[in-house]
Amino acid sequence: MSVLVVDLGSTGVRSSVVRDDATIEHLHYEEVLPESPLQGFVQYDAEAIAAAVLSTARASLAAADPVAAVGITNQRATTVVWDRATGQPVGPAVSWQDLRTVGTCLALREQGIRIAPNTSASKLAFLLDMVDPDRSRSQQGELCFGTIDTWAIWVLSEGTAHVTDLSNAAVTDLLLSDASGWDMARLEALRIPVEVLPALCDSSGEVGRATALRGGPPISGIAGDQQASLLGQGCIRTGNAKATFGTGGMLDVCVGPDRPGFAVRGGAGSYPVVAWQLNSELTWGVEAAMLTAGAAVTWLRDDMDMISSAAESAEVAAGCNDTGDVWFVPALVGLGTPDWDFGARGTLLGLTRGTGRAEIVRAVLEGVAHRGADLLESAEADAGLQISSLRVDGGMSANPVFVQALADACARPVEVSAVLEATTLGAAFLAGAATGMWDDLASTAELAKPRAVVEPVRSTDRGRWQEAKSRALRQVPELSALDF
């Protein structure tokens, strides 16, 4: 047996077939890049995303046997509004990275409503203001809102399913804090009619059929990308944790059935998320975020010309045993957990005449590793849990120098995912568990074995790191003053 997974990322759509032994085959990818028409604006052509979903899914399916189910995983909070009758988007898909609604979020803060500009709530209000200012079309049910999972499911089901799961709904900033339903007070504050919202559903279980594909397989698994990665790395028990190091970095901890005790953000800077919902029962998590991870390596390559490829960073960094007390703080677009300082800026300290290319490249990798340790320490504090080891995936997990630096900074073992992007496996496990391909999530966790375990080999000076990081804070005071 096998399942088809459609993974909608921030730069493209990839579809693949996952077998019952968790092997991934018949991968097809299509790039769909965001546009930035004005400073702070980041948006997509929603029709291009739909076309990529259909073309990649059909290509993967054509190369495989019939599949038992379809799983969806996606970039979270990117917002689409479309006409219910025609299925045509009425505006751009506004990316989670988009900052055009910062003013709206600040105004709501004055009213006691905390909404972050990287969630869906203010983006949806913006789109409705643009295409339905008096909300008459919305109230009559003529318009539909969805995050990217909802949009993909609508496209695959040819307009018969308008749904989202709790892992995605919980990062819209439109859900009640206990995830029991949509927050009517927030909807009223933003003038969002409930008629535009999708139905809420479990993360595993049939929600419709992909009639746009050969055989019309059931759509049976949905999860936001970070939650899918948590599942794909087998982190299903309380205290299990994973980190994904892509352009940025996200660390998630499985907490269990009880919601974390803080409303928006814990004292250590992490925040509660719905990990998944099965059989109407929630599993909660705690998430911590870094804004710059792999982007720092891209900076070395594209802007500093110090390396010719991301892979070369490991080779160059291995040319020295240590950084020579050079410290890099990866705050190219600010700092997330635990500081949440959008006015922080990247900092390189400790340069001497003896500092060379190798020391700087190693300092960049170690700086990202120290930020990973920041996330781990914050998530542990806010979740009230001891994390014994950390599982990792994402592009930087292929860099052995970085992974070793991460193990050293965290002072505990790092388990490297067998696949670079564990999101695909997580969505497959949810879809397959719903159709009997696997008995339950416990049986899927047995398949998520790491390809390597990297033990810490040296102690690192976390105090020196904290001192370096303090130099990066509050470089742009007006941005540092922002708090969402």
C-alpha positions as CSV (number, residue, x, y, z in Angstrom):
1,M,0.0,0.0,0.0
2,S,1.0,3.6,-0.5
3,V,-0.2,7.2,0.0
4,L,0.3,10.3,-2.1
5,V,1.6,13.4,-0.2
6,V,1.3,16.9,-1.5
7,D,3.7,19.2,0.3
8,L,3.2,23.0,-0.2
9,G,6.2,24.9,0.9
10,S,7.3,28.5,0.8
11,T,9.1,28.2,-2.6
12,G,7.3,25.4,-4.4
13,V,5.1,22.3,-4.4
14,R,6.3,18.8,-4.2
15,S,4.3,15.6,-4.5
16,S,5.5,12.1,-3.8
17,V,4.4,8.6,-3.0
18,V,5.1,7.1,0.4
19,R,5.2,3.3,0.8
20,D,4.2,1.4,3.9
21,D,7.8,1.0,4.9
22,A,8.2,4.8,4.9
23,T,10.2,4.9,1.7
24,I,9.5,8.0,-0.5
25,E,9.3,7.5,-4.3
26,H,8.2,9.3,-7.5
27,L,9.0,12.8,-6.2
28,H,7.9,15.6,-8.5
29,Y,8.5,19.3,-7.7
30,E,7.4,22.6,-9.2
31,E,8.8,25.9,-8.1
32,V,6.3,28.6,-7.1
33,L,8.1,31.6,-5.8
34,P,6.5,34.5,-3.9
35,E,6.4,38.0,-5.3
36,S,7.3,41.2,-3.5
37,P,5.6,44.1,-5.3
38,L,6.3,46.6,-2.4
39,Q,8.5,46.6,0.6
40,G,7.0,44.3,3.3
41,F,4.6,42.7,0.8
42,V,5.1,39.0,0.1
43,Q,2.4,37.2,-1.9
44,Y,1.8,34.3,-4.3
45,D,-0.3,33.7,-7.4
46,A,-2.9,31.3,-5.9
47,E,-3.8,29.9,-9.3
48,A,-0.1,29.0,-9.9
49,I,-0.1,27.1,-6.6
50,A,-3.3,25.2,-7.6
51,A,-1.7,24.3,-11.0
52,A,1.4,23.0,-9.3
53,V,-0.7,20.9,-6.9
54,L,-2.4,19.3,-9.8
55,S,0.6,18.8,-12.1
56,T,2.9,17.4,-9.4
57,A,0.2,15.2,-7.9
58,R,-0.8,13.8,-11.2
59,A,2.8,13.1,-12.2
60,S,3.5,11.2,-9.0
61,L,0.3,9.3,-9.2
62,A,1.0,8.3,-12.9
63,A,4.3,6.7,-11.9
64,A,2.8,4.7,-9.0
65,D,0.2,2.1,-8.3
66,P,-3.2,3.4,-7.1
67,V,-2.8,5.0,-3.7
68,A,-4.9,4.4,-0.6
69,A,-5.1,8.1,0.4
70,V,-3.8,11.6,0.0
71,G,-2.0,13.6,2.7
72,I,-1.5,17.4,2.7
73,T,1.2,19.4,4.5
74,N,1.8,23.0,4.0
75,Q,3.4,26.4,4.9
76,R,1.2,27.8,7.6
77,A,-0.9,31.0,7.8
78,T,-0.6,32.0,4.1
79,T,-4.0,33.2,3.2
80,V,-6.3,32.7,0.2
81,V,-9.8,34.1,-0.6
82,W,-11.7,32.7,-3.5
83,D,-15.1,32.8,-5.2
84,R,-17.2,29.8,-4.0
85,A,-19.1,29.4,-7.3
86,T,-16.2,29.8,-9.7
87,G,-13.3,28.6,-7.6
88,Q,-11.2,31.6,-8.7
89,P,-9.1,33.5,-6.3
90,V,-10.2,37.1,-5.8
91,G,-6.8,38.4,-4.8
92,P,-3.2,37.3,-4.2
93,A,-2.4,34.6,-1.7
94,V,-0.9,36.7,1.1
95,S,2.2,34.9,2.5
96,W,2.8,34.3,6.2
97,Q,6.0,36.4,5.7
98,D,3.9,39.4,4.6
99,L,4.1,42.5,6.8
100,R,1.5,44.8,5.2
101,T,-0.9,44.4,8.1
102,V,1.5,45.4,10.9
103,G,-0.5,48.6,11.5
104,T,-3.8,46.7,11.9
105,C,-2.1,44.4,14.4
106,L,-0.8,47.4,16.4
107,A,-4.3,49.0,16.4
108,L,-5.9,45.8,17.6
109,R,-3.2,45.6,20.4
110,E,-4.5,48.9,21.7
111,Q,-7.9,47.2,21.9
112,G,-6.5,44.4,24.0
113,I,-6.5,41.9,21.0
114,R,-3.1,40.3,20.3
115,I,-2.8,39.3,16.7
116,A,0.6,38.8,15.0
117,P,1.2,39.9,11.5
118,N,2.5,36.5,10.4
119,T,-0.8,34.8,11.2
120,S,-3.9,34.7,8.9
121,A,-6.3,36.9,10.8
122,S,-5.3,40.4,9.7
123,K,-4.4,39.1,6.2
124,L,-7.9,37.8,5.7
125,A,-9.4,41.1,6.9
126,F,-7.1,42.9,4.4
127,L,-8.3,40.7,1.5
128,L,-12.0,41.2,2.5
129,D,-11.5,44.9,2.8
130,M,-10.1,44.8,-0.8
131,V,-12.8,42.7,-2.5
132,D,-15.8,42.9,-0.2
133,P,-15.6,46.1,1.9
134,D,-19.2,45.9,3.1
135,R,-18.9,42.1,3.6
136,S,-22.2,41.4,1.7
137,R,-20.6,38.8,-0.5
138,S,-19.0,37.1,2.5
139,Q,-22.2,37.1,4.6
140,Q,-24.1,35.4,1.7
141,G,-21.5,32.7,1.5
142,E,-20.1,33.7,-1.9
143,L,-16.5,33.9,-0.7
144,C,-14.2,31.2,0.9
145,F,-11.2,31.7,3.1
146,G,-8.5,29.1,3.5
147,T,-4.9,28.6,4.5
148,I,-2.9,26.7,1.9
149,D,-4.0,23.3,3.1
150,T,-7.7,24.4,2.6
151,W,-6.9,25.8,-0.8
152,A,-5.2,22.6,-2.0
153,I,-8.0,20.4,-0.7
154,W,-10.6,22.6,-2.4
155,V,-8.6,22.2,-5.7
156,L,-8.1,18.5,-5.4
157,S,-11.8,17.9,-4.4
158,E,-13.0,20.1,-7.2
159,G,-14.8,22.4,-4.8
160,T,-16.6,19.8,-2.7
161,A,-14.5,20.1,0.5
162,H,-13.9,23.4,2.4
163,V,-12.0,22.3,5.5
164,T,-8.9,22.8,7.7
165,D,-7.5,20.8,10.5
166,L,-6.7,22.1,14.0
167,S,-2.9,22.3,13.5
168,N,-3.5,24.9,10.7
169,A,-6.5,26.6,12.2
170,A,-4.6,27.3,15.5
171,V,-2.0,29.5,13.7
172,T,-4.7,31.7,12.1
173,D,-5.2,33.7,15.3
174,L,-8.9,33.2,14.7
175,L,-9.3,30.2,17.0
176,L,-10.4,30.1,20.6
177,S,-7.5,29.6,22.9
178,D,-8.7,26.0,23.8
179,A,-9.1,25.2,20.1
180,S,-12.7,24.4,20.6
181,G,-14.0,26.6,17.7
182,W,-13.7,29.9,15.9
183,D,-13.4,33.0,18.2
184,M,-16.4,35.0,17.4
185,A,-15.1,38.1,19.3
186,R,-12.0,38.2,17.1
187,L,-14.1,37.7,14.0
188,E,-16.3,40.6,15.0
189,A,-13.3,42.9,15.7
190,L,-11.9,42.2,12.2
191,R,-15.3,42.1,10.5
192,I,-14.9,38.6,9.3
193,P,-18.2,36.8,8.7
194,V,-18.1,33.2,9.9
195,E,-19.6,32.1,6.5
196,V,-16.2,32.5,4.8
197,L,-14.4,30.1,7.2
198,P,-13.7,26.4,6.5
199,A,-15.1,23.6,8.6
200,L,-12.7,22.3,11.4
201,C,-11.7,18.7,11.2
202,D,-9.3,16.1,12.6
203,S,-5.8,15.9,11.3
204,S,-6.4,12.2,10.3
205,G,-9.6,11.0,8.7
206,E,-11.4,11.3,5.4
207,V,-12.5,14.9,4.6
208,G,-13.3,14.5,0.9
209,R,-12.1,12.8,-2.2
210,A,-9.4,14.0,-4.6
211,T,-11.7,13.7,-7.6
212,A,-9.3,15.8,-9.7
213,L,-6.9,12.9,-9.6
214,R,-7.1,9.5,-11.2
215,G,-9.2,7.1,-9.0
216,G,-10.4,9.9,-6.7
217,P,-8.5,8.7,-3.6
218,P,-9.7,10.0,-0.2
219,I,-8.0,13.0,1.4
220,S,-7.3,11.7,4.8
221,G,-4.3,13.5,6.4
222,I,-3.7,17.3,7.0
223,A,-1.0,19.0,9.1
224,G,0.9,22.2,9.0
225,D,4.6,21.8,8.1
226,Q,6.1,21.9,11.6
227,Q,3.5,19.6,13.1
228,A,4.0,17.2,10.1
229,S,7.7,17.2,10.7
230,L,7.1,16.4,14.4
231,L,5.1,13.3,13.4
232,G,7.5,12.5,10.6
233,Q,10.4,12.2,13.0
234,G,8.4,10.0,15.4
235,C,7.9,12.6,18.1
236,I,4.5,11.5,19.4
237,R,5.2,11.2,23.1
238,T,5.4,13.9,25.7
239,G,8.8,15.4,25.8
240,N,9.8,14.3,22.3
241,A,11.3,17.2,20.3
242,K,12.4,18.0,16.8
243,A,13.9,21.0,15.1
244,T,13.7,21.9,11.5
245,F,16.5,24.1,10.1
246,G,15.5,25.6,6.7
247,T,15.6,29.2,5.8
248,G,14.6,29.8,9.4
249,G,14.4,27.3,12.2
250,M,11.5,25.9,14.3
251,L,11.7,23.7,17.3
252,D,8.6,21.8,18.4
253,V,8.0,19.7,21.6
254,C,5.1,17.3,22.0
255,V,3.4,18.3,25.2
256,G,0.4,15.9,25.3
257,P,-3.4,16.4,25.9
258,D,-3.2,19.4,28.1
259,R,-2.8,22.9,26.7
260,P,0.3,24.8,27.9
261,G,-0.6,27.1,30.7
262,F,0.2,30.4,29.0
263,A,-2.1,32.2,26.6
264,V,0.1,33.7,23.9
265,R,3.7,33.3,24.7
266,G,5.5,31.7,27.6
267,G,8.0,33.4,29.9
268,A,10.8,31.9,27.9
269,G,9.5,33.1,24.6
270,S,7.9,30.0,23.0
271,Y,4.2,29.6,22.2
272,P,1.5,26.9,22.3
273,V,0.5,25.1,19.2
274,V,-2.0,22.3,18.3
275,A,0.2,19.4,17.3
276,W,-2.6,17.4,15.9
277,Q,-6.2,16.2,16.6
278,L,-7.2,12.6,16.3
279,N,-10.7,11.2,17.0
280,S,-11.6,14.7,18.3
281,E,-8.8,14.5,20.9
282,L,-6.1,17.2,20.9
283,T,-2.4,16.8,21.3
284,W,-0.7,20.1,22.2
285,G,2.8,21.3,21.6
286,V,5.2,24.1,22.4
287,E,7.0,25.8,19.5
288,A,10.1,28.1,19.5
289,A,11.3,30.0,16.4
290,M,14.5,31.5,15.0
291,L,14.1,33.9,12.1
292,T,17.5,33.1,10.4
293,A,19.0,29.7,10.1
294,G,19.9,28.5,6.6
295,A,19.5,32.1,5.4
296,A,22.8,32.8,7.1
297,V,24.5,30.2,4.9
298,T,22.8,31.7,1.9
299,W,24.2,35.1,2.9
300,L,27.7,33.6,3.0
301,R,27.2,32.2,-0.5
302,D,25.3,34.9,-2.3
303,D,26.3,38.2,-0.6
304,M,29.7,37.5,0.9
305,D,31.1,35.2,-1.8
306,M,32.8,33.1,0.9
307,I,31.4,29.8,-0.4
308,S,30.2,28.6,-3.7
309,S,27.4,26.3,-2.3
310,A,25.7,25.6,1.0
311,A,27.4,22.2,1.1
312,E,30.8,23.8,0.8
313,S,30.2,25.5,4.2
314,A,31.0,22.3,6.0
315,E,34.2,21.7,4.1
316,V,35.4,25.2,4.7
317,A,34.4,25.2,8.4
318,A,36.3,21.9,8.9
319,G,39.4,23.8,7.9
320,C,39.8,25.0,11.5
321,N,39.3,23.4,14.9
322,D,37.5,26.4,16.3
323,T,36.5,29.9,15.5
324,G,39.3,31.6,17.3
325,D,36.8,33.3,19.7
326,V,34.9,34.7,16.7
327,W,31.1,34.9,17.4
328,F,28.3,35.3,14.8
329,V,24.8,36.2,15.9
330,P,22.3,35.2,13.1
331,A,19.9,38.1,13.5
332,L,19.7,39.2,9.8
333,V,16.0,39.9,10.2
334,G,15.8,40.1,13.9
335,L,15.6,37.5,16.7
336,G,12.7,35.2,17.6
337,T,12.6,33.0,20.7
338,P,13.4,33.9,23.4
339,D,14.1,37.6,22.8
340,W,11.5,38.5,20.1
341,D,13.5,41.6,19.1
342,F,12.7,42.5,15.5
343,G,15.2,45.3,15.7
344,A,18.1,43.0,16.4
345,R,20.7,42.7,13.7
346,G,23.3,40.2,12.6
347,T,26.6,40.7,14.5
348,L,30.1,39.4,13.9
349,L,32.5,39.8,16.9
350,G,36.0,39.0,17.9
351,L,37.8,39.5,14.5
352,T,41.6,39.6,14.6
353,R,44.4,39.5,12.0
354,G,44.4,35.8,12.5
355,T,40.7,35.4,11.5
356,G,40.3,33.8,8.1
357,R,37.6,32.5,5.9
358,A,37.3,29.2,7.7
359,E,36.9,30.8,11.1
360,I,34.1,33.1,9.8
361,V,32.2,30.3,8.1
362,R,32.5,28.1,11.2
363,A,31.3,31.0,13.3
364,V,28.2,31.3,11.2
365,L,27.4,27.6,11.6
366,E,28.1,27.7,15.3
367,G,26.0,30.8,15.7
368,V,23.0,29.0,14.2
369,A,23.7,26.1,16.5
370,H,23.7,28.3,19.5
371,R,20.4,29.8,18.4
372,G,19.1,26.2,18.2
373,A,20.2,25.7,21.8
374,D,18.4,28.9,22.7
375,L,15.2,27.4,21.3
376,L,15.7,24.1,23.1
377,E,16.2,25.8,26.5
378,S,13.2,28.1,26.0
379,A,10.9,25.3,25.0
380,E,12.0,23.2,27.9
381,A,11.3,26.0,30.3
382,D,7.9,26.9,28.9
383,A,6.8,23.2,28.6
384,G,8.2,22.3,32.0
385,L,9.7,19.2,30.4
386,Q,13.2,17.7,30.1
387,I,14.2,17.0,26.5
388,S,16.7,14.2,26.5
389,S,17.6,14.4,22.8
390,L,16.7,16.5,19.8
391,R,15.7,15.2,16.4
392,V,16.5,17.4,13.4
393,D,15.6,17.7,9.7
394,G,15.7,20.4,7.1
395,G,18.5,21.5,4.7
396,M,21.0,22.2,7.4
397,S,20.7,18.7,8.9
398,A,22.8,17.5,6.0
399,N,25.8,19.7,7.2
400,P,27.9,17.5,9.6
401,V,29.8,20.5,11.1
402,F,26.6,22.2,12.0
403,V,25.0,19.1,13.5
404,Q,28.0,18.5,15.7
405,A,28.0,22.2,16.7
406,L,24.3,21.8,17.6
407,A,24.9,18.7,19.7
408,D,27.8,20.6,21.5
409,A,25.7,23.7,22.1
410,C,22.7,21.7,23.3
411,A,24.9,19.3,25.4
412,R,22.8,16.3,24.4
413,P,22.5,13.9,21.5
414,V,21.1,15.1,18.1
415,E,19.3,12.5,16.0
416,V,19.4,13.3,12.3
417,S,16.3,12.4,10.3
418,A,16.6,9.7,7.7
419,V,14.9,12.1,5.2
420,L,15.8,15.7,4.7
421,E,12.2,16.9,4.8
422,A,10.3,14.9,7.4
423,T,7.1,16.8,6.6
424,T,6.2,14.4,3.8
425,L,6.4,11.4,6.2
426,G,4.2,13.1,8.8
427,A,1.4,13.8,6.3
428,A,1.8,10.3,5.0
429,F,1.5,8.8,8.5
430,L,-1.7,10.8,9.2
431,A,-3.3,9.8,5.9
432,G,-2.2,6.2,6.1
433,A,-3.3,5.7,9.7
434,A,-6.8,6.8,8.6
435,T,-7.1,4.2,5.9
436,G,-5.6,1.2,7.8
437,M,-2.2,1.4,6.1
438,W,-0.7,1.7,9.6
439,D,-2.5,0.7,12.8
440,D,-1.9,4.0,14.6
441,L,0.7,6.7,15.1
442,A,2.7,4.6,17.5
443,S,3.4,2.1,14.7
444,T,4.5,5.0,12.4
445,A,6.9,6.3,15.0
446,E,8.7,2.9,14.8
447,L,9.4,3.7,11.1
448,A,10.9,7.1,11.8
449,K,14.4,5.9,12.8
450,P,17.2,8.5,12.6
451,R,20.0,7.9,10.1
452,A,22.6,9.0,12.6
453,V,23.0,10.0,16.3
454,V,25.5,12.7,17.0
455,E,26.8,13.0,20.5
456,P,28.3,16.1,22.0
457,V,32.0,16.0,22.1
458,R,33.0,19.3,23.7
459,S,31.6,21.9,26.0
460,T,30.8,25.3,24.6
461,D,30.7,28.7,26.4
462,R,27.0,29.6,26.5
463,G,27.8,32.6,28.6
464,R,30.1,33.9,26.0
465,W,27.3,33.3,23.4
466,Q,24.8,35.2,25.5
467,E,27.2,38.1,25.8
468,A,27.6,38.2,22.0
469,K,23.9,38.0,21.4
470,S,23.3,41.0,23.8
471,R,25.4,43.1,21.4
472,A,23.0,42.3,18.5
473,L,19.8,43.4,20.4
474,R,18.0,46.7,19.9
475,Q,19.9,47.9,16.9
476,V,16.7,49.4,15.3
477,P,14.8,50.8,18.2
478,E,11.5,51.4,16.4
479,L,11.4,47.7,15.3
480,S,12.6,46.5,18.8
481,A,9.6,48.3,20.3
482,L,7.2,46.1,18.3
483,D,5.6,43.2,20.3
484,F,2.9,40.9,19.0
